[in-house]
Amino acid sequence: MALPICQQIIDDTALEFGDPGKAKIPQATWLLWYNEAREQITRDYHVLEQDAAHDLSANEDRYVYPDDCVQMSRWRYNATPSDPNTYLEAGELFEDEFREIVAIQTPTGDSGFRYWARPMFFQITPKPTTGVLGGGLITYWMLAARLEAGNETTTDFDLPPAMRRLVVRLMLIFAKERLHRYEEAARDRVSWEMDMAKAYERVEDRSDDRRPRLRLETAKRPYQGMV
């Protein structure tokens, strides 16, 4: 099934608002709200996932996040990145665990890596002694890229299809706020947040194979979802 282009979503929203000719609210404003709706959703919910390779540098244990990273969820490493099947999983450390490891001396080495997700960058241990081009692979939840004017008719909707209607509804809330229909917008936002939470549960967990209600409490990861 073909994905809807961005202009179609903008036109549908303007039509639903009762302004199909965009006389009250111009195209540029609808585009702004389209971007803001997608940005808000991807900032507050895990909707868009991405993998990004980066270099490992000798004697460097701190690495910045990608510019569009909202939250890191996984990190792997590879001494031979030309073979994508040989990436190894690096376990996550929390601050107290990391500090304990480096308390006496900073370990060095090129295997057995683990990482600590810090606010502005992530730090790995041991500190690499050899540089590897493309040796690191970060998995993260990303912020939706802003759509530039002029590309509305050639760019597909980039969020999961289940999010399309929620983007439209959030744009309508922005429009009502612009026209000072604050009480109506506030009621709509409460309803939107409830429906967004329901939709998000299905987007975040695509499989219904292992239903949580069938799992023992002791089988759940104590820090599930934390980075």
Helices and strands as residue ranges (DSSP letters): H 6-16, H 27-44, E 49-56, E 62-64, E 69-77, G 84-86, E 88-93, H 95-102, E 114-117, E 121-125, E 132-142, G 161-163, H 164-178, H 182-204, G 212-214, G 217-219
